[in-house]
């Protein structure tokens, strides 16, 4: 299971980094171009970078059997859940989900929201018991 989770963690980091490269270079992932939307999105790169670093370090640790792998994977999981919830809250408050029918970018955002929350929760369920707290 550690190999599969590590592949997903590394893939998650790669997609996240790709998202921001696209965001700043081509803007292809922009759901809308409004200033308020861009300001909100500009608050995320540092947190997404933190999650990506934790995901990569966690994956390496899991693959090599190091104890830091569990720690950094759970940090990545928590970051994914936090980032997912921030996005979902923003999208609901600003009625952006109604754009799903006409916007490929919004469809991608929905996928990212579901993935971040689902994968974050799955990581905690799968690896949390290894902490031996129960």
N, C-alpha and C positions, 0 to 999 in steps of 0.2 A: 504494500500500500504506500510506503514511503516514496517509492519511485514514481508512482502515478501522481501523488500529491506534489512532489518536487517538480515534475513536468508542468503541472497546472500552475504552480507558483511562479515558475520562470516564465511561462506563457503569459500569465497575468501581468508581470512586470514589463514584459516586452510590449504588450498591447497598450498598457498605460503610458509608456514612454512614447510609443508611436502616436497615441492620441494627442499628446502635447506637442510633438514635432509637427503633426498635421495642423493642430489648432493655431500655432504661431506662424507656420510657413505658408500653408495654402488656405486655411480656414474652412476646409471641407467638412469638418465636424461641427461647425457652428449651427446651432438650431435656429437662432435668429441673430440679427446683427445689432440689436438695440444696446445702447450704452449700459443700462442697468444689468443686462444679461452678461455682457463682457466683463463688467466689474466683478460680478459674482464668480464667474469662471476663473478670473485672474487670481482669486484667492486660493485656488486649489493646487497649483503645481508643487509647492513645498510639501504639502501633506501627501500628495500622490507620490512624490519622490521618496518620502519616508516609507510609505507602504511598499513601494517597489524595492527599495534597499532591504527592508525586512523580509520581503518575499524571497529575494535572491539569496540572502544570507541564510534564511531558514531552509531553503531548498538544499543549499550546499551542506548545511549541518545535518539535515535528515539523510542525505545521500552518503555522507561520510560517517554517520553514527555518532556525531558529536552532540553533547547535551545542549549546546547553544541553538541547535536546529529546532528543537521544540519551542524554546523561548521565542526566537525570532519568527517562527511560523505562527505562533499564537499572537504575537504583536501584529503581524501582517493581517491575521484574521480579524482582530479587533479594529484595525485601521480600515479594512474593507467594509465592515459593518457601519462604522462611523461615517465614512465617505458615502456609502450607499444611502444611509438615512438622511444625510445632509442634502444629497441630490433629490431624493424622493420628496422631502419636505419642500424644497425650493420649487420643484416642478408642480407640486399640488398647489402651493400658495399662489403661483403665477400662472396657473391653468395651462401649463405647457403640454401636458399629456393629451390635450385635445388636438394637438398637431400631429399625433401619430398617424392619422389617416392620410395625411398629405406630405409628410416629411420623413425622408429616409434617415436624416440625422436624428430625428426624435425616436425613430424605431431603434436605432443604434443605442441611444441613451437609455431606452427602456431595457434593452438587452443588458447594458452595463449595470443598471440599477439592480436587476434581478440576479445577475451573476455575482456582483459584489456582495449582496446580502446572502445569497444562497451559498456561495463558496466560503464566505467568512463563517457562517453558522456551521457548515459542514466540517470545516477545519477544526472548530472548537469541539464539535461532537466526536469527531474521529480521534483527535489528539489530546483533548482535555483529560481523559482518564489516565493518561501517562503521567500526569502530575502526581498521582497517588494521593490526592487529598481526600478521597472518599474511601 
